[in-house]
Amino acid sequence: MQSLSVYELKRLRRYLCSPLHNEDESFIRLFDLIYPVIRGEAKDLTREQLSRKLFPQKKFTNQDYARLFTNFARRIEGFLALEKYYSQPVREQMDILEMMNERQLGRYFEDMYQYVRRTHEQQPQRSGEYYLQTFRMELLHHDYLESKQERSTDKNLLETMAALDTFYLITKLRFCAAMLHYQAFLSLEGEVALIHEVLTHCRDARYDGVPLLRAYYYIVMSLIEPEVEAHFEALRHILFTHITTFDTEVQKDLYAFAINYCINRINYGSGNYLRQILELYQQALAHSIILTRGELSPWDFKNIVTIGLRNKDYKWTEQFIEDYRLKITKAERDNAYTFNRARYYFATQQYDRVLRLLQNVEYSDIFYLLDSKTTLMKTYYELDEYQSLQSLKESFRILLRRKKLISEMNQLNYGNFARYVMKLYRCDVKDKKAMAQLRKEIEATPNMADRGWIMEKLNQLTG
């Protein structure tokens, strides 16, 4: 019930009041008792209070209590299933067509079929489900034509098979993409059947009018041939041209693949993909693709700020921070905003503002805590405040040892960062031999947080 909106809760009550769906009035009374608790307008009810209000004349056993809530949950599940059904009007209309075939009501079929077809084709979104519904519609039409027992070429066999093929190919490519993606970091063994035949077939021009199939095709090809940038460019064109024709979950899926491709290319040294990622995020924000129920996760918020700052698009990044701060999940909002504001101030060299934000903040989230400490250390380094830097380095060292939530890998990464910040600060830039040795040490240390900044400062010192 907590997952339902106020509107849905009201519809649930009407559902419970319908004798067609519920003949037990105790469930209506139970709903009325729980509703104000769900809305935060009343305190939690005890088992005794519930039994006294629902069945004042009856002794309420544990078995009665369990049965009551089991059956009540089934009523809610039935309501949710019906809501899902009514949210897909074409599905309901397909069932009517099927019923007409089953009951031999062929004289009504053709008009209903034409109406369903028009409704279906007017849908703006073309997900895999759309082509599955197209297949079902054509299959029902085929069954109707067969029932007429007429010798006619109008059996719509090609249309039925084409719809099925399109659904199959989209679904096949989608799962192939997932397999190829996860094989990079999970042990998934086995060969995907017919993958080469499917890819060859999908190059056919007949699928040029199916953007979703084309999108998944280019995703699969970009995973197989990541060095061929034309695959990504084709995918990007589809995203920027046809994104409104896909449903929300498909949109999220396609953008995730596109962003991951850019990240992988950056990891291989293609720095120009930083701009591509930012443009993808901007497009996703413009269409609210990255939001879930109107909320933005703190991790997406952080990632977008990171990409904006790395592109040095400071004006846009600051505007994004302010525009989307209230869309961050409420429980994480203050931490996410404060931390990312501080990162923006650091990137724009407003170091005094960094200190005002971070010096007196202790984050409950371990990753915010660790990254805020590194940002503070970098700020003291830039301000040439040795005493504060030394003090923070010691407190950071103690924190890394004492916090049980910090993994050994993170202890190593952040410990190395703090150690080399101090070495950079204390080094004698005139001693070329010592500087060369320091560079060799840093390059030989694989585990280090914020390695990019460390290398940037080292390069500045060595000229």
Secondary structure, 3 states (H helix, E strand, C coil): CCCCCHHHHHHHHHHHHCCCCCCCHHHHHHHHHHHHHHCCCCCCCCHHHHHHHHCCCCCCCHHHHHHHHHHHHHHHHHHHHHHHHHCCHHHHHHHHHHHHHHCCCHHHHHHHHHHHHHHHHCCCCCCHHHHHHHHHHHHHHHHHHHHCCCCCCCCCHHHHHHHHHHHHHHHHHHHHHHHHHHCCCCCCCCCCCCHHHHHHHHCCHHHCCCHHHHHHHHHHHHHHCCCCHHHHHHHHHHHHHHHHHCCHHHHHHHHHHHHHHHHHHHHCCCCCHHHHHHHHHHHHHHCCCCCECCEECHHHHHHHHHHHHHCCCHHHHHHHHHHHHHHECHHHHHHHHHHHHHHHHHHCCCHHHHHHHHCCCCCCCHHHHHHHHHHHHHHHHHHCCHHHHHHHHHHHHHHHHHCCCCCHHHHHHHHHHHHHHHHHHHCCCCCHHHHHHHHHHHHCCCCCCCHHHHHHHHHHHHC
